[in-house]
Amino acid sequence: MKKLSLVEVIAMAVGTMIGASIFSIFGLGAQVAGRNLPEAFLLSGIYAFVVAYSYGILGNQIISNAGPIGFILKGLGDGLVSGTLSILLWMSYVVSIALLVKGFAGYFVPLVHLPTTFLSNAIVESILLFLFVGLHFLGNKAVGKAELYIVGIKLTILMVFIVGGVWTLQWQNIKPDLDGSHLGQLVNASVIFFLSYMGFGIITNASENIKNPKQNVRRAIYASITVVILIYVLIAVVTLGNLPLSTIISAKENALAIAAKPFLGPAGFFLISIGALFSISSALNASIFGGANIAYSLAKDGELPPFFERKVWFKSTEGLYITAGLGLTFALIFNLGAIATITSSVLTVVYLFVVVAHLRMCDQYGGNRTVLRFNFLLLVAVFVALMLYQWQSHRGAFYGSIVTFAGAFSLELFLRKVMKRNFTEHHKDNFKTRHEQVVHEQSSGTEDRH
């Protein structure tokens, strides 16, 4: 198989990160951050760099299709904590699916001039999810081939939006508010937007297939996050500079489409709406048929199907139906803001334990302990800020996060105590380091010669 170049890997990660969240939760971010929206994207990008420090060091040495769970298993071993985190990883996909169908409805309903009501949104969300689950019986080979084109269309539309909007900026609209109360809102928005950078982890999952991974995994992670920060900040600047803040907030789910009207006219609204639908559909397909089913298999059986054998995913009809059903349940119960904060809280916990695992393996794999301790404390602060925001602004989301954490722990306890599920030695062999693989190959070669 041809190895991926550094540029190809960066493009893959950028395409994954610039997904549905920039389209679907932009209005929510404006409501929370106000005129500090560009700064909120910048600050959440800094959080992503904090996590990327451990991903970059561990990802080019630990070969694991399980992503962060591979790091955690290596650092913390097989136990209740690592098992619970594997279930939380699966739940992060469940909640992300809810976010995606919610975002799709937010753009689709106004585009086809349907009344924006709970019922109309619920119908669109349900039909969309049923359609993608139905693709399970047809396979997604054709959709998979179209992914590259979808990413190209999405980025082209966003660049048209940015370049067109720069010429009509009203600079007074983007002057930041730096007083105490607005700085607190800035922090709240930044922890919500943290989920917008979650896609860089795809690089570590593909480390086996990257040219010169010892250097390029880390380079690709840092470069992709930098590119995405730049695009996010520019989109925020253009949107704030062309629309009153109150208009962006009232638009909520389809804020970017509304923002395109002043400088691109009705065609801009249609263009951004179509771009959002393409982007969300692409991300939803990947979440349901890829990560969600793999994460479900890992969480339930302690076993990970080979990443590139997509046919294995389609044998997991149980995981498909449960994942999709739970995703729709979250979408119908919670609003967009609540779903976004639940997603961020779940992911932040997983990231926290990646840093903990890295600290325990620091002597073996490298890394500065002082930096890691600082990163851990910063992520703890992000998590606390996120839960406080939920308690103050989305009480239902707070309870939703607690139920998600408690449910993951209870399910893992059940699987281990009753079903006797664990990560067996065979499964642990999936998490070999490059050094261990080389030693194994050398020893095998020596035995063959004898």
SVG drawing of the C-alpha trace seen along z (x, -y; Angstrom):
<svg xmlns="http://www.w3.org/2000/svg" viewBox="-44 -50 65 74">
<polyline fill="none" stroke="black" stroke-width="0.4" points="0.0,0.0 1.3,-3.4 2.3,-5.5 0.7,-8.9 2.8,-12.0 2.9,-14.7 0.7,-17.0 -1.9,-14.2 -2.1,-13.5 -2.5,-17.2 -5.3,-17.5 -7.0,-14.4 -7.0,-15.8 -8.0,-19.3 -11.0,-17.9 -12.0,-15.9 -11.7,-18.8 -13.5,-21.3 -16.8,-19.4 -20.2,-20.0 -19.4,-21.9 -18.3,-25.1 -21.6,-25.1 -23.9,-23.9 -22.7,-25.5 -21.5,-28.8 -24.6,-30.7 -24.3,-29.1 -20.7,-30.3 -21.7,-33.8 -24.4,-33.8 -21.8,-32.8 -18.7,-34.6 -20.2,-37.7 -17.6,-39.8 -14.9,-37.6 -15.8,-34.8 -12.5,-34.8 -10.6,-34.7 -12.7,-31.8 -11.7,-29.7 -8.1,-30.7 -8.2,-29.7 -9.9,-26.3 -7.1,-25.7 -4.6,-26.1 -6.4,-23.4 -6.1,-21.2 -2.3,-21.8 -2.2,-20.7 -3.7,-17.4 -1.7,-17.2 1.5,-17.2 0.8,-13.7 -0.8,-12.5 2.3,-13.6 4.7,-11.8 2.7,-8.6 1.0,-8.4 4.2,-7.7 5.4,-5.0 2.2,-3.1 0.5,-1.3 -3.2,-1.2 -6.3,-1.4 -8.1,-2.2 -6.5,-5.7 -6.5,-7.2 -7.7,-4.0 -4.6,-2.3 -2.5,-4.9 -4.5,-4.5 -4.3,-0.7 -0.5,-0.9 -0.2,-3.4 -2.8,-2.3 -3.3,1.3 -6.5,3.3 -8.9,2.4 -12.1,0.7 -10.8,-2.8 -9.5,-1.9 -12.7,0.1 -14.9,-2.8 -13.0,-5.1 -13.4,-2.8 -17.2,-3.1 -16.9,-6.8 -15.1,-6.9 -18.0,-5.1 -20.4,-7.5 -18.5,-10.5 -19.5,-9.1 -23.1,-8.7 -23.4,-12.3 -21.5,-13.5 -24.1,-11.8 -26.8,-13.6 -24.9,-16.9 -24.7,-16.1 -28.3,-15.3 -29.3,-18.4 -27.0,-20.5 -28.3,-19.0 -31.9,-19.9 -30.8,-23.4 -29.8,-24.1 -32.2,-21.9 -35.5,-23.1 -35.0,-26.8 -33.5,-25.9 -36.7,-24.1 -38.9,-26.7 -40.4,-24.4 -41.6,-25.9 -38.8,-25.8 -40.5,-23.8 -39.6,-20.9 -41.7,-18.5 -40.3,-19.5 -36.7,-19.3 -37.5,-15.9 -38.9,-14.5 -35.9,-15.6 -33.5,-14.3 -35.2,-10.9 -35.5,-10.5 -31.9,-11.5 -30.6,-8.9 -32.9,-6.2 -31.5,-6.9 -27.9,-6.5 -28.7,-3.4 -30.4,-2.0 -27.1,-2.5 -25.8,0.3 -27.6,2.8 -26.2,1.3 -22.6,0.6 -20.9,-2.8 -18.2,-2.2 -19.6,-4.9 -19.9,-7.3 -16.4,-6.5 -15.0,-7.4 -16.9,-10.7 -15.4,-11.7 -12.4,-13.4 -14.6,-15.4 -16.9,-16.4 -14.0,-17.8 -12.8,-19.8 -16.3,-21.2 -16.6,-22.2 -13.2,-23.9 -13.8,-25.8 -17.2,-27.1 -15.6,-28.3 -12.8,-30.0 -15.4,-31.8 -17.1,-32.8 -13.9,-34.2 -12.6,-36.0 -16.0,-37.5 -16.6,-38.6 -13.3,-40.4 -14.2,-43.2 -17.3,-44.2 -16.0,-44.0 -17.3,-46.4 -14.2,-46.5 -16.0,-48.0 -18.0,-44.8 -15.0,-42.6 -13.4,-44.7 -13.0,-42.3 -14.6,-43.0 -11.9,-42.4 -13.8,-43.3 -14.2,-40.7 -17.6,-39.4 -16.9,-39.1 -13.6,-37.2 -15.7,-34.7 -17.9,-34.3 -14.9,-33.9 -13.7,-30.9 -17.1,-29.3 -17.2,-29.5 -13.7,-28.2 -14.5,-25.0 -17.6,-24.5 -15.6,-24.9 -13.0,-22.4 -14.9,-19.7 -14.3,-21.5 -10.7,-20.3 -11.3,-16.6 -10.6,-15.3 -6.8,-15.5 -6.7,-12.2 -7.3,-10.5 -3.6,-11.0 -2.5,-8.7 -4.9,-6.0 -3.2,-6.1 0.4,-6.3 1.3,-2.9 0.5,-4.3 2.4,-7.6 5.8,-8.2 8.5,-8.8 6.0,-8.6 8.6,-9.3 8.6,-12.9 5.5,-13.3 2.9,-12.2 3.7,-15.1 4.3,-17.5 0.9,-16.7 -0.9,-17.1 0.6,-20.5 0.2,-21.7 -3.4,-20.6 -4.4,-22.3 -2.7,-25.5 -4.5,-25.5 -7.9,-24.9 -7.3,-27.6 -6.6,-30.1 -9.7,-29.1 -12.0,-29.1 -10.7,-32.6 -11.1,-34.0 -14.7,-32.6 -15.5,-34.2 -14.0,-37.5 -15.9,-37.6 -19.2,-36.6 -19.0,-39.2 -17.8,-41.8 -20.8,-41.5 -23.7,-40.8 -24.9,-42.4 -24.3,-40.1 -28.0,-39.8 -28.7,-38.5 -26.0,-35.8 -27.4,-34.7 -31.0,-34.6 -29.9,-32.5 -28.3,-29.9 -28.0,-26.6 -27.6,-28.2 -25.7,-31.4 -23.1,-31.0 -25.7,-30.8 -27.3,-34.0 -23.9,-35.7 -23.2,-35.1 -26.2,-37.1 -24.8,-40.6 -21.9,-40.1 -23.1,-37.1 -26.8,-37.7 -29.4,-34.9 -26.9,-32.7 -24.6,-32.9 -27.3,-31.6 -27.9,-28.7 -24.2,-28.0 -23.3,-27.9 -26.4,-25.8 -25.5,-23.2 -21.9,-23.2 -23.2,-22.6 -25.4,-19.7 -22.5,-18.1 -20.2,-18.5 -22.6,-17.2 -23.7,-14.2 -20.0,-13.3 -19.2,-13.5 -22.4,-11.6 -21.5,-8.8 -18.0,-8.5 -19.3,-8.6 -21.9,-5.9 -20.1,-3.4 -16.6,-4.0 -15.7,-5.3 -18.9,-4.5 -19.0,-0.8 -15.3,-0.3 -15.7,-2.1 -18.7,0.0 -16.8,3.2 -13.9,2.1 -16.2,1.1 -18.4,4.2 -15.9,7.0 -12.5,5.5 -11.7,6.2 -10.9,3.9 -11.6,4.9 -8.7,4.1 -9.1,0.4 -9.0,0.8 -11.3,3.9 -14.5,2.0 -16.5,5.1 -15.9,6.1 -17.8,3.0 -21.0,4.1 -21.2,7.3 -21.8,5.2 -25.5,4.6 -26.1,4.6 -23.6,1.7 -25.1,-0.1 -28.6,0.0 -27.7,-0.8 -25.4,-3.7 -27.9,-5.2 -30.8,-4.8 -28.9,-6.4 -27.8,-9.2 -31.4,-10.0 -32.5,-9.8 -29.9,-12.5 -30.9,-14.6 -34.6,-14.5 -34.0,-15.1 -31.3,-17.8 -30.9,-21.1 -27.9,-21.9 -26.0,-23.7 -26.5,-21.0 -25.4,-18.3 -22.2,-20.3 -21.3,-20.7 -21.9,-17.0 -19.7,-16.0 -16.9,-18.3 -17.1,-17.0 -16.9,-13.4 -13.9,-14.0 -12.2,-16.1 -12.2,-13.2 -10.7,-10.9 -8.0,-13.5 -7.3,-13.9 -6.5,-10.2 -4.3,-10.2 -2.2,-12.8 -2.2,-10.7 -1.1,-7.6 1.6,-9.7 2.9,-10.8 3.2,-7.2 5.0,-6.3 7.2,-9.4 10.5,-7.6 9.7,-5.1 8.4,-7.2 9.7,-10.7 8.1,-14.0 8.6,-16.7 7.0,-15.9 6.6,-19.6 4.8,-20.3 2.6,-17.2 1.6,-18.3 0.7,-21.7 -1.3,-20.2 -3.2,-18.0 -4.0,-20.9 -5.2,-23.0 -7.4,-20.2 -8.8,-19.8 -9.6,-23.5 -11.3,-23.2 -13.4,-20.3 -14.4,-22.2 -15.3,-25.3 -17.3,-23.2 -19.3,-21.5 -19.8,-24.9 -21.1,-26.3 -23.5,-23.4 -24.7,-23.9 -25.4,-27.6 -26.7,-27.6 -27.7,-24.1 -28.8,-22.2 -30.1,-19.4 -26.7,-19.0 -25.0,-18.8 -27.2,-15.9 -26.8,-14.4 -23.0,-14.4 -23.3,-12.9 -25.6,-10.2 -23.2,-9.5 -20.3,-9.1 -22.2,-7.0 -23.7,-4.9 -20.3,-4.2 -19.0,-3.1 -22.0,-0.9 -21.9,0.7 -18.2,1.5 -18.8,2.9 -21.5,5.1 -19.4,6.3 -16.5,7.2 -18.3,8.7 -21.2,10.4 -20.0,11.0 -16.4,11.5 -15.3,9.1 -11.7,7.7 -8.9,6.8 -7.3,10.2 -3.6,10.7 -4.6,11.3 -6.3,8.0 -3.4,6.2 -1.2,7.5 -3.0,4.9 -1.3,2.2 2.4,2.8 5.0,0.1 7.2,-0.3 10.2,0.9 8.3,4.0 7.4,4.8 11.0,4.4 12.3,6.7 9.6,9.3 10.5,9.2 14.2,9.4 13.7,12.4 11.5,14.1 14.1,13.6 16.8,15.1 14.6,18.1 14.0,18.7 17.7,18.6 18.3,21.3"/>
</svg>
